[in-house]
């Protein structure tokens, strides 16, 4: 396995086909949980393709939504796909947010903080730019548990090649656990910290609908697939095909769980 494995995202369209289609239902549940009043100034840290920002616009009646992400490709995609005068997107680092202190009423991050080199620094920055009493909240996929379409992928990969264990997000991202999230939020100085699980169905029309997004080569699991020989790739595909819980019509229903934390500045 000589090729380096991709661990990051950069192309919005590819992300949406692989992971983004599940981002929106989780974002809806997250915002319903926050139950924030209308008219707030929101910051979406690690905004990606704009799924959370778009959901804020449709469900939270904000005064303004600002999205920031280090990937220029994501920011460009968000600008094109979220056509609302209340939204703006810019390139920026979660560890050094380009905003003044106390600039936002609500500072949130969806499915991104585990990719930041220093998540605690990012949480500190999120708190810095939140007004006193403002909400700071984050959610991350439960890679080690009920993020089932990925959990089943890695379990199949391990069964065929033991070295796959080093690439599993469940091991690589220890922040994606309720205890770790709770501890990080408290260490960042947030008050009234609360943790909850958010679960959504991930429905695939058939096996190809499940498998094809793993062929993009972008981010950990597709990046791992790209390093395999054709024979090993086919072996992984076949193992998944026979082990996934398909219905009589070929559809596959799994569950995706995210862990969410919220606190106040």
NUVO-825897 format. One line per field, with one value per residue: residue number from 1; x, y, z of N, C-alpha, C in turn; residue in three letters. Coordinates in nm, 2 decimals. Layout:
BEGIN
vexti (NUM:...)
n_xx (X:...)
n_yy (Y:...)
n_zz (Z:...)
ca_xx (X:...)
ca_yy (Y:...)
ca_zz (Z:...)
c_xx (X:...)
c_yy (Y:...)
c_zz (Z:...)
timi (ALA:...)
***
This chain:
BEGIN
vexti (1:2:3:4:5:6:7:8:9:10:11:12:13:14:15:16:17:18:19:20:21:22:23:24:25:26:27:28:29:30:31:32:33:34:35:36:37:38:39:40:41:42:43:44:45:46:47:48:49:50:51:52:53:54:55:56:57:58:59:60:61:62:63:64:65:66:67:68:69:70:71:72:73:74:75:76:77:78:79:80:81:82:83:84:85:86:87:88:89:90:91:92:93:94:95:96:97:98:99:100:101:102:103:104:105:106:107:108:109:110:111:112:113:114:115:116:117:118:119:120:121:122:123:124:125:126:127:128:129:130:131:132:133:134:135:136:137:138:139:140:141:142:143:144:145:146:147:148:149:150:151:152:153:154:155:156:157:158:159:160:161:162:163:164:165:166:167:168:169:170:171:172:173:174:175:176:177:178:179:180:181:182:183:184:185:186:187:188:189:190:191:192:193:194:195:196:197:198:199:200:201:202:203:204:205:206:207:208:209:210:211:212:213:214:215:216:217:218:219:220:221:222:223:224:225:226:227:228:229:230:231:232:233:234:235:236:237:238:239:240:241:242:243:244:245:246:247:248:249:250:251:252:253:254:255:256:257:258:259:260:261:262:263:264:265)
n_xx (0.09:0.13:0.05:-0.03:-0.30:-0.59:-0.72:-0.88:-1.15:-1.24:-1.38:-1.69:-1.92:-1.86:-1.84:-2.11:-2.24:-2.14:-2.13:-2.27:-2.55:-2.65:-2.60:-2.79:-3.04:-2.94:-2.86:-3.11:-3.23:-3.05:-3.07:-3.34:-3.32:-3.15:-3.32:-3.32:-3.40:-3.55:-3.39:-3.11:-2.75:-2.55:-2.27:-2.11:-1.89:-1.64:-1.79:-1.82:-2.00:-2.22:-2.44:-2.54:-2.55:-2.75:-2.97:-3.00:-3.09:-3.33:-3.48:-3.43:-3.47:-3.27:-3.09:-2.85:-2.62:-2.30:-2.05:-1.76:-1.47:-1.18:-1.13:-1.12:-1.26:-1.49:-1.60:-1.65:-1.85:-2.05:-2.12:-2.23:-2.45:-2.61:-2.82:-2.89:-2.95:-2.89:-2.67:-2.33:-2.00:-1.67:-1.32:-1.13:-0.96:-1.05:-0.91:-0.81:-1.01:-1.14:-1.27:-1.41:-1.41:-1.70:-1.89:-2.10:-2.43:-2.49:-2.28:-2.18:-2.09:-2.08:-2.01:-1.73:-1.53:-1.36:-1.17:-1.01:-0.68:-0.63:-0.87:-0.96:-0.85:-1.00:-1.26:-1.22:-1.18:-1.43:-1.59:-1.48:-1.57:-1.84:-2.12:-2.16:-2.34:-2.43:-2.50:-2.29:-2.22:-2.18:-2.17:-2.08:-2.01:-2.07:-1.83:-1.71:-1.92:-2.25:-2.24:-2.34:-2.31:-2.04:-1.92:-1.98:-1.84:-1.56:-1.54:-1.57:-1.34:-1.13:-1.16:-1.05:-0.80:-0.57:-0.43:-0.60:-0.71:-0.57:-0.66:-0.92:-1.19:-1.31:-1.12:-0.93:-1.04:-1.09:-1.23:-1.49:-1.69:-1.92:-1.82:-1.57:-1.64:-1.80:-1.60:-1.42:-1.58:-1.62:-1.36:-1.30:-1.43:-1.71:-2.04:-2.32:-2.33:-2.45:-2.51:-2.62:-2.75:-2.80:-3.00:-3.04:-3.20:-3.02:-3.08:-3.03:-3.08:-3.00:-2.73:-2.53:-2.58:-2.49:-2.22:-2.08:-2.02:-1.79:-1.58:-1.46:-1.22:-1.17:-1.11:-1.11:-1.22:-1.30:-1.05:-0.89:-0.99:-0.90:-0.63:-0.62:-0.55:-0.69:-0.80:-0.81:-0.99:-1.22:-1.27:-1.33:-1.56:-1.73:-1.75:-1.88:-2.12:-2.24:-2.27:-2.41:-2.73:-2.97:-3.29:-3.57:-3.62:-3.38:-3.30:-3.12:-3.12:-2.98:-2.84:-2.74:-2.56:-2.50:-2.31:-2.39:-2.31:-2.38:-2.34:-2.31:-2.17)
n_yy (-0.12:0.17:0.42:0.74:0.79:0.97:1.21:1.42:1.65:1.82:1.87:1.98:1.86:1.59:1.53:1.57:1.36:1.14:1.19:1.42:1.40:1.29:1.48:1.69:1.60:1.54:1.80:1.93:1.80:1.87:2.16:2.18:2.08:2.28:2.50:2.78:3.13:3.35:3.58:3.59:3.63:3.41:3.19:2.95:2.71:2.55:2.50:2.35:2.23:2.39:2.28:2.29:2.57:2.63:2.50:2.64:2.88:2.80:2.71:2.86:3.13:3.34:3.65:3.68:3.46:3.33:3.15:2.96:2.80:2.60:2.49:2.59:2.50:2.39:2.63:2.77:2.60:2.62:2.89:2.90:2.72:2.80:3.03:3.30:3.62:3.67:3.51:3.44:3.33:3.23:3.17:3.03:2.96:2.74:2.75:3.00:3.21:3.46:3.69:3.94:3.96:3.85:3.85:3.71:3.56:3.29:3.02:2.76:2.42:2.17:1.83:1.86:1.93:1.73:1.71:1.92:2.03:2.11:2.07:2.17:2.43:2.54:2.53:2.71:2.94:2.95:3.01:3.26:3.43:3.43:3.60:3.71:3.48:3.36:3.08:2.80:2.53:2.19:1.91:1.57:1.29:0.96:0.77:0.54:0.39:0.39:0.50:0.36:0.29:0.35:0.21:-0.06:-0.07:-0.04:-0.26:-0.47:-0.42:-0.46:-0.73:-0.84:-0.72:-0.66:-0.42:-0.22:-0.12:0.10:0.32:0.37:0.59:0.57:0.50:0.70:0.94:1.03:1.23:1.21:1.11:1.09:1.14:1.25:1.48:1.62:1.67:1.83:2.06:2.16:2.21:2.42:2.62:2.65:2.69:2.53:2.28:2.03:1.71:1.51:1.24:1.21:1.06:0.94:0.79:0.62:0.56:0.34:0.29:0.06:-0.18:-0.07:0.20:0.23:0.15:0.29:0.57:0.53:0.51:0.75:0.84:1.05:1.16:0.96:0.68:0.64:0.71:0.50:0.29:0.36:0.29:0.02:-0.29:-0.39:-0.65:-0.68:-0.47:-0.56:-0.78:-0.66:-0.52:-0.74:-0.86:-0.67:-0.66:-0.91:-0.90:-0.68:-0.56:-0.62:-0.55:-0.74:-0.60:-0.51:-0.27:-0.09:-0.03:0.17:0.31:0.63:0.79:1.08:1.26:1.53:1.84:2.11:2.44:2.74:3.06)
n_zz (0.00:-0.12:-0.19:-0.05:0.19:0.14:0.37:0.40:0.30:0.00:-0.24:-0.30:-0.44:-0.45:-0.18:-0.10:-0.23:-0.09:0.20:0.26:0.21:0.44:0.62:0.63:0.75:1.01:1.08:1.10:1.32:1.52:1.52:1.60:1.86:1.97:1.97:1.93:1.95:1.70:1.47:1.53:1.52:1.35:1.35:1.16:1.20:1.02:0.79:0.56:0.28:0.32:0.44:0.71:0.75:0.56:0.67:0.91:0.80:0.69:0.91:1.15:1.13:1.11:1.17:1.04:0.88:0.90:0.74:0.78:0.65:0.60:0.35:0.03:-0.19:-0.07:0.03:-0.20:-0.32:-0.12:-0.14:-0.40:-0.37:-0.16:-0.18:-0.05:0.08:0.35:0.41:0.42:0.32:0.39:0.36:0.62:0.93:1.19:1.42:1.45:1.43:1.21:1.33:1.54:1.90:2.07:1.86:1.77:1.82:1.83:1.80:1.61:1.51:1.27:1.23:1.19:1.38:1.46:1.26:1.29:1.38:1.65:1.85:2.09:2.10:1.89:2.00:2.20:2.05:1.93:2.16:2.22:2.02:2.06:2.20:2.54:2.73:2.50:2.28:2.23:2.03:1.91:1.69:1.61:1.41:1.53:1.50:1.60:1.69:1.62:1.36:1.11:0.84:0.78:0.99:0.93:0.69:0.77:0.94:0.77:0.61:0.80:0.84:0.61:0.58:0.82:0.86:0.80:1.03:1.12:0.99:1.04:1.12:1.37:1.55:1.50:1.56:1.86:1.98:1.90:2.08:2.36:2.62:2.57:2.42:2.61:2.81:2.66:2.60:2.86:2.93:2.76:2.88:2.87:3.00:3.16:3.02:2.80:2.67:2.40:2.20:1.85:1.61:1.28:0.99:0.74:0.43:0.16:-0.19:-0.32:-0.34:-0.50:-0.47:-0.21:-0.23:-0.44:-0.37:-0.22:-0.40:-0.46:-0.38:-0.20:0.12:0.44:0.42:0.14:0.05:0.15:0.00:-0.25:-0.24:-0.26:-0.43:-0.75:-0.71:-0.43:-0.38:-0.50:-0.34:-0.10:-0.17:-0.24:0.01:0.16:0.01:0.07:0.34:0.43:0.55:0.35:0.22:0.08:-0.17:-0.23:-0.11:0.15:0.48:0.73:1.03:1.13:1.38:1.56:1.80:2.01:2.16:2.37:2.51:2.71:2.67)
ca_xx (0.00:0.23:-0.01:-0.08:-0.44:-0.65:-0.79:-0.96:-1.24:-1.22:-1.48:-1.83:-2.01:-1.82:-1.88:-2.25:-2.28:-2.09:-2.17:-2.36:-2.69:-2.70:-2.57:-2.90:-3.13:-2.88:-2.86:-3.24:-3.25:-2.96:-3.13:-3.46:-3.27:-3.10:-3.44:-3.28:-3.50:-3.53:-3.32:-2.98:-2.63:-2.50:-2.14:-2.10:-1.74:-1.62:-1.93:-1.83:-2.08:-2.32:-2.57:-2.59:-2.59:-2.87:-3.07:-3.02:-3.17:-3.47:-3.55:-3.41:-3.50:-3.16:-3.06:-2.73:-2.54:-2.16:-1.99:-1.61:-1.41:-1.04:-1.13:-1.17:-1.36:-1.62:-1.66:-1.71:-1.97:-2.15:-2.16:-2.32:-2.57:-2.69:-2.85:-2.97:-2.87:-2.85:-2.56:-2.20:-1.91:-1.53:-1.21:-1.07:-0.92:-1.13:-0.82:-0.79:-1.13:-1.11:-1.38:-1.39:-1.47:-1.84:-1.95:-2.22:-2.52:-2.48:-2.16:-2.20:-2.00:-2.14:-1.93:-1.61:-1.43:-1.26:-1.07:-0.92:-0.56:-0.64:-1.01:-0.98:-0.82:-1.11:-1.37:-1.19:-1.21:-1.58:-1.64:-1.43:-1.65:-1.98:-2.15:-2.19:-2.47:-2.46:-2.48:-2.18:-2.27:-2.10:-2.20:-1.99:-2.05:-2.03:-1.76:-1.68:-2.05:-2.37:-2.24:-2.34:-2.26:-1.90:-1.88:-1.98:-1.73:-1.44:-1.54:-1.54:-1.20:-1.05:-1.17:-0.97:-0.66:-0.56:-0.37:-0.71:-0.75:-0.51:-0.73:-1.06:-1.22:-1.35:-0.99:-0.85:-1.11:-1.14:-1.32:-1.63:-1.75:-1.99:-1.74:-1.47:-1.70:-1.83:-1.48:-1.37:-1.66:-1.60:-1.22:-1.30:-1.49:-1.85:-2.13:-2.45:-2.30:-2.54:-2.48:-2.73:-2.74:-2.90:-2.99:-3.12:-3.19:-2.95:-3.14:-2.97:-3.18:-2.95:-2.59:-2.45:-2.60:-2.41:-2.08:-2.02:-1.95:-1.66:-1.48:-1.42:-1.08:-1.16:-1.14:-1.05:-1.27:-1.27:-0.90:-0.84:-1.03:-0.82:-0.50:-0.63:-0.54:-0.82:-0.84:-0.85:-1.11:-1.33:-1.29:-1.40:-1.69:-1.81:-1.78:-1.99:-2.24:-2.31:-2.29:-2.50:-2.87:-3.05:-3.43:-3.60:-3.62:-3.24:-3.27:-3.04:-3.15:-2.88:-2.86:-2.63:-2.57:-2.41:-2.31:-2.39:-2.28:-2.41:-2.31:-2.32:-2.05)
ca_yy (0.00:0.27:0.55:0.80:0.79:1.10:1.22:1.55:1.68:1.95:1.89:1.98:1.77:1.46:1.52:1.56:1.23:1.04:1.21:1.54:1.37:1.26:1.60:1.78:1.55:1.56:1.94:1.96:1.76:1.96:2.29:2.17:2.07:2.41:2.58:2.92:3.23:3.41:3.71:3.58:3.63:3.27:3.15:2.80:2.68:2.43:2.50:2.26:2.26:2.48:2.21:2.34:2.71:2.63:2.46:2.75:2.98:2.75:2.67:2.94:3.27:3.42:3.78:3.66:3.33:3.34:3.02:2.96:2.67:2.61:2.44:2.69:2.43:2.39:2.76:2.81:2.53:2.68:3.02:2.87:2.64:2.87:3.17:3.38:3.74:3.67:3.42:3.47:3.22:3.27:3.07:3.06:2.85:2.73:2.77:3.14:3.27:3.59:3.77:4.01:3.90:3.87:3.90:3.62:3.51:3.14:2.97:2.61:2.35:2.04:1.73:1.92:1.96:1.62:1.73:2.04:1.97:2.13:2.10:2.26:2.57:2.58:2.55:2.84:3.05:2.96:3.08:3.40:3.51:3.43:3.70:3.66:3.41:3.30:2.94:2.74:2.39:2.11:1.77:1.49:1.15:0.85:0.68:0.42:0.32:0.38:0.55:0.22:0.26:0.35:0.10:-0.18:-0.07:-0.07:-0.40:-0.56:-0.40:-0.52:-0.88:-0.87:-0.67:-0.61:-0.29:-0.12:-0.06:0.23:0.43:0.38:0.71:0.54:0.50:0.82:1.06:1.01:1.34:1.17:1.03:1.18:1.18:1.34:1.61:1.69:1.72:1.94:2.18:2.22:2.26:2.54:2.72:2.67:2.66:2.46:2.18:1.92:1.61:1.42:1.17:1.24:0.95:0.95:0.68:0.63:0.46:0.33:0.22:-0.07:-0.19:0.03:0.33:0.23:0.13:0.39:0.69:0.49:0.51:0.89:0.86:1.17:1.14:0.84:0.55:0.63:0.71:0.37:0.20:0.40:0.23:-0.12:-0.35:-0.43:-0.78:-0.65:-0.38:-0.64:-0.86:-0.58:-0.50:-0.86:-0.89:-0.58:-0.70:-1.02:-0.88:-0.57:-0.61:-0.58:-0.59:-0.82:-0.52:-0.47:-0.15:-0.11:0.08:0.17:0.42:0.72:0.86:1.19:1.31:1.67:1.91:2.25:2.51:2.88:3.14)
ca_zz (0.00:-0.13:-0.20:0.07:0.20:0.16:0.50:0.40:0.19:-0.07:-0.35:-0.25:-0.50:-0.41:-0.04:-0.09:-0.27:0.00:0.33:0.27:0.21:0.57:0.70:0.65:0.85:1.14:1.11:1.14:1.46:1.60:1.54:1.68:1.99:2.03:1.99:1.94:1.90:1.57:1.47:1.59:1.43:1.36:1.29:1.13:1.19:0.94:0.73:0.45:0.16:0.36:0.48:0.84:0.73:0.49:0.76:1.00:0.73:0.67:1.04:1.27:1.10:1.16:1.11:0.95:0.90:0.84:0.74:0.76:0.63:0.55:0.22:-0.07:-0.27:0.00:0.04:-0.33:-0.33:-0.04:-0.20:-0.51:-0.34:-0.06:-0.24:0.05:0.12:0.49:0.43:0.36:0.34:0.37:0.39:0.75:1.02:1.32:1.54:1.45:1.36:1.16:1.37:1.67:2.02:2.10:1.73:1.73:1.92:1.83:1.73:1.60:1.42:1.24:1.17:1.14:1.48:1.47:1.15:1.33:1.45:1.79:1.87:2.21:2.06:1.81:2.09:2.27:1.95:1.92:2.28:2.22:1.93:2.11:2.30:2.68:2.73:2.37:2.27:2.15:2.01:1.82:1.67:1.54:1.39:1.62:1.41:1.67:1.73:1.53:1.23:1.07:0.70:0.79:1.08:0.85:0.59:0.83:0.99:0.65:0.57:0.89:0.82:0.50:0.60:0.95:0.86:0.78:1.16:1.15:0.91:1.09:1.19:1.51:1.63:1.47:1.61:1.99:2.02:1.86:2.19:2.45:2.73:2.52:2.39:2.73:2.87:2.58:2.62:2.99:2.93:2.69:2.97:2.85:3.11:3.13:2.92:2.78:2.57:2.35:2.07:1.74:1.52:1.16:0.90:0.62:0.34:0.03:-0.27:-0.35:-0.30:-0.57:-0.40:-0.09:-0.26:-0.54:-0.31:-0.17:-0.50:-0.50:-0.34:-0.12:0.26:0.49:0.37:0.00:0.03:0.17:-0.11:-0.37:-0.23:-0.27:-0.57:-0.80:-0.65:-0.29:-0.38:-0.53:-0.23:0.00:-0.23:-0.22:0.15:0.20:-0.05:0.13:0.49:0.46:0.57:0.24:0.22:-0.04:-0.29:-0.25:-0.04:0.27:0.58:0.84:1.12:1.16:1.51:1.59:1.94:2.01:2.29:2.37:2.63:2.70:2.70)
c_xx (0.09:0.17:-0.05:-0.24:-0.50:-0.73:-0.88:-1.05:-1.21:-1.32:-1.62:-1.92:-1.98:-1.86:-2.03:-2.30:-2.25:-2.15:-2.27:-2.51:-2.74:-2.67:-2.70:-3.00:-3.08:-2.89:-3.00:-3.27:-3.17:-3.02:-3.26:-3.43:-3.22:-3.22:-3.41:-3.39:-3.46:-3.44:-3.17:-2.87:-2.56:-2.36:-2.14:-1.95:-1.72:-1.75:-1.94:-1.91:-2.20:-2.45:-2.62:-2.63:-2.73:-2.99:-3.10:-3.11:-3.31:-3.55:-3.53:-3.43:-3.39:-3.16:-2.95:-2.67:-2.41:-2.11:-1.84:-1.56:-1.27:-1.03:-1.19:-1.28:-1.49:-1.68:-1.72:-1.84:-2.08:-2.21:-2.26:-2.45:-2.66:-2.71:-2.94:-2.89:-2.83:-2.72:-2.44:-2.10:-1.77:-1.44:-1.15:-1.05:-0.99:-1.04:-0.78:-0.90:-1.11:-1.23:-1.35:-1.46:-1.62:-1.92:-2.08:-2.30:-2.51:-2.37:-2.17:-2.10:-2.06:-2.04:-1.80:-1.50:-1.32:-1.15:-0.98:-0.80:-0.57:-0.78:-1.04:-0.95:-0.94:-1.23:-1.34:-1.21:-1.36:-1.64:-1.60:-1.52:-1.80:-2.00:-2.17:-2.33:-2.51:-2.43:-2.36:-2.22:-2.20:-2.17:-2.11:-2.04:-1.99:-1.95:-1.74:-1.81:-2.15:-2.36:-2.23:-2.28:-2.11:-1.85:-1.87:-1.87:-1.60:-1.43:-1.51:-1.39:-1.11:-1.04:-1.08:-0.82:-0.65:-0.51:-0.48:-0.74:-0.69:-0.57:-0.87:-1.09:-1.26:-1.23:-0.92:-0.91:-1.17:-1.23:-1.47:-1.69:-1.81:-1.90:-1.63:-1.52:-1.74:-1.71:-1.42:-1.45:-1.64:-1.46:-1.22:-1.37:-1.64:-1.93:-2.25:-2.43:-2.40:-2.50:-2.60:-2.68:-2.84:-2.88:-3.09:-3.10:-3.11:-2.99:-3.07:-3.07:-3.13:-2.80:-2.51:-2.46:-2.51:-2.26:-2.02:-1.96:-1.81:-1.55:-1.43:-1.28:-1.06:-1.20:-1.11:-1.10:-1.25:-1.12:-0.84:-0.87:-0.94:-0.68:-0.50:-0.60:-0.67:-0.88:-0.89:-0.98:-1.23:-1.37:-1.37:-1.54:-1.78:-1.84:-1.89:-2.12:-2.31:-2.33:-2.39:-2.65:-2.96:-3.19:-3.46:-3.60:-3.47:-3.20:-3.20:-3.07:-3.05:-2.91:-2.73:-2.65:-2.46:-2.42:-2.30:-2.37:-2.32:-2.38:-2.33:-2.19:-2.06)
c_yy (0.12:0.41:0.61:0.81:0.93:1.10:1.35:1.55:1.81:1.98:1.87:1.88:1.63:1.43:1.50:1.42:1.12:1.06:1.32:1.51:1.33:1.38:1.68:1.72:1.56:1.71:1.98:1.92:1.84:2.09:2.29:2.16:2.20:2.50:2.73:3.01:3.29:3.54:3.71:3.59:3.49:3.27:3.00:2.77:2.55:2.40:2.40:2.31:2.35:2.41:2.26:2.49:2.72:2.59:2.56:2.85:2.93:2.73:2.77:3.09:3.36:3.57:3.77:3.52:3.35:3.20:3.03:2.82:2.68:2.57:2.53:2.62:2.42:2.52:2.80:2.73:2.59:2.81:3.00:2.81:2.71:3.02:3.24:3.50:3.75:3.58:3.47:3.36:3.27:3.16:3.12:2.94:2.85:2.76:2.92:3.21:3.42:3.69:3.83:3.93:3.94:3.91:3.82:3.58:3.36:3.10:2.82:2.55:2.21:1.95:1.77:1.92:1.85:1.63:1.85:1.98:1.99:2.17:2.19:2.40:2.62:2.61:2.68:2.96:3.06:3.04:3.23:3.48:3.51:3.54:3.64:3.60:3.34:3.15:2.90:2.59:2.32:1.97:1.70:1.35:1.06:0.74:0.55:0.33:0.31:0.47:0.43:0.20:0.27:0.24:-0.03:-0.19:-0.11:-0.21:-0.50:-0.54:-0.46:-0.67:-0.92:-0.83:-0.60:-0.46:-0.18:-0.05:0.07:0.35:0.45:0.51:0.69:0.54:0.64:0.94:1.03:1.11:1.30:1.07:1.12:1.23:1.28:1.48:1.69:1.75:1.84:2.07:2.24:2.28:2.40:2.65:2.74:2.63:2.59:2.36:2.06:1.84:1.54:1.35:1.21:1.12:0.97:0.82:0.71:0.52:0.46:0.25:0.08:-0.07:-0.09:0.17:0.34:0.24:0.24:0.51:0.65:0.49:0.65:0.92:0.98:1.13:1.00:0.71:0.54:0.63:0.58:0.28:0.23:0.33:0.08:-0.17:-0.38:-0.56:-0.75:-0.56:-0.46:-0.73:-0.79:-0.55:-0.62:-0.89:-0.80:-0.62:-0.81:-1.00:-0.77:-0.62:-0.56:-0.63:-0.67:-0.73:-0.47:-0.34:-0.19:0.01:0.06:0.29:0.50:0.80:0.96:1.22:1.46:1.72:2.05:2.31:2.66:2.95:3.21)
c_zz (0.00:-0.14:-0.07:0.07:0.22:0.30:0.50:0.28:0.12:-0.18:-0.30:-0.31:-0.46:-0.26:-0.02:-0.13:-0.16:0.14:0.35:0.27:0.34:0.66:0.73:0.75:0.99:1.18:1.16:1.28:1.55:1.63:1.62:1.83:2.05:2.05:2.01:1.89:1.76:1.59:1.52:1.48:1.45:1.30:1.28:1.10:1.13:0.86:0.61:0.33:0.20:0.41:0.61:0.82:0.66:0.58:0.86:0.93:0.71:0.80:1.15:1.25:1.15:1.10:1.01:0.98:0.83:0.85:0.71:0.75:0.57:0.40:0.12:-0.16:-0.20:0.01:-0.09:-0.35:-0.25:-0.09:-0.32:-0.48:-0.24:-0.11:-0.15:0.09:0.26:0.51:0.36:0.40:0.31:0.41:0.53:0.83:1.15:1.44:1.55:1.37:1.33:1.20:1.51:1.78:2.02:1.97:1.70:1.85:1.94:1.74:1.73:1.50:1.40:1.17:1.12:1.25:1.49:1.36:1.19:1.41:1.60:1.82:1.99:2.18:1.98:1.90:2.17:2.18:1.93:2.04:2.27:2.13:1.96:2.21:2.44:2.68:2.60:2.37:2.18:2.15:1.90:1.81:1.58:1.52:1.49:1.54:1.47:1.70:1.61:1.41:1.13:0.93:0.70:0.88:1.01:0.75:0.66:0.89:0.88:0.61:0.66:0.87:0.71:0.51:0.73:0.96:0.84:0.91:1.18:1.08:0.95:1.17:1.34:1.60:1.62:1.53:1.75:2.04:1.99:1.96:2.29:2.56:2.69:2.48:2.51:2.80:2.79:2.60:2.75:3.00:2.86:2.77:2.95:2.98:3.06:3.02:2.92:2.66:2.52:2.22:1.97:1.64:1.40:1.07:0.78:0.52:0.20:-0.06:-0.31:-0.31:-0.37:-0.51:-0.28:-0.13:-0.35:-0.48:-0.25:-0.27:-0.54:-0.47:-0.24:0.02:0.31:0.42:0.22:-0.03:0.05:0.05:-0.23:-0.36:-0.25:-0.42:-0.62:-0.73:-0.50:-0.28:-0.41:-0.41:-0.12:-0.05:-0.21:-0.08:0.20:0.14:0.02:0.28:0.52:0.46:0.46:0.25:0.09:-0.17:-0.31:-0.17:0.10:0.36:0.70:0.92:1.13:1.29:1.51:1.74:1.93:2.15:2.27:2.51:2.61:2.74:2.84)
timi (UNK:UNK:UNK:UNK:UNK:UNK:UNK:UNK:UNK:UNK:UNK:UNK:UNK:UNK:UNK:UNK:UNK:UNK:UNK:UNK:UNK:UNK:UNK:UNK:UNK:UNK:UNK:UNK:UNK:UNK:UNK:UNK:UNK:UNK:UNK:UNK:UNK:UNK:UNK:UNK:UNK:UNK:UNK:UNK:UNK:UNK:UNK:UNK:UNK:UNK:UNK:UNK:UNK:UNK:UNK:UNK:UNK:UNK:UNK:UNK:UNK:UNK:UNK:UNK:UNK:UNK:UNK:UNK:UNK:UNK:UNK:UNK:UNK:UNK:UNK:UNK:UNK:UNK:UNK:UNK:UNK:UNK:UNK:UNK:UNK:UNK:UNK:UNK:UNK:UNK:UNK:UNK:UNK:UNK:UNK:UNK:UNK:UNK:UNK:UNK:UNK:UNK:UNK:UNK:UNK:UNK:UNK:UNK:UNK:UNK:UNK:UNK:UNK:UNK:UNK:UNK:UNK:UNK:UNK:UNK:UNK:UNK:UNK:UNK:UNK:UNK:UNK:UNK:UNK:UNK:UNK:UNK:UNK:UNK:UNK:UNK:UNK:UNK:UNK:UNK:UNK:UNK:UNK:UNK:UNK:UNK:UNK:UNK:UNK:UNK:UNK:UNK:UNK:UNK:UNK:UNK:UNK:UNK:UNK:UNK:UNK:UNK:UNK:UNK:UNK:UNK:UNK:UNK:UNK:UNK:UNK:UNK:UNK:UNK:UNK:UNK:UNK:UNK:UNK:UNK:UNK:UNK:UNK:UNK:UNK:UNK:UNK:UNK:UNK:UNK:UNK:UNK:UNK:UNK:UNK:UNK:UNK:UNK:UNK:UNK:UNK:UNK:UNK:UNK:UNK:UNK:UNK:UNK:UNK:UNK:UNK:UNK:UNK:UNK:UNK:UNK:UNK:UNK:UNK:UNK:UNK:UNK:UNK:UNK:UNK:UNK:UNK:UNK:UNK:UNK:UNK:UNK:UNK:UNK:UNK:UNK:UNK:UNK:UNK:UNK:UNK:UNK:UNK:UNK:UNK:UNK:UNK:UNK:UNK:UNK:UNK:UNK:UNK:UNK:UNK:UNK:UNK:UNK:UNK:UNK:UNK:UNK:UNK:UNK:UNK)
***
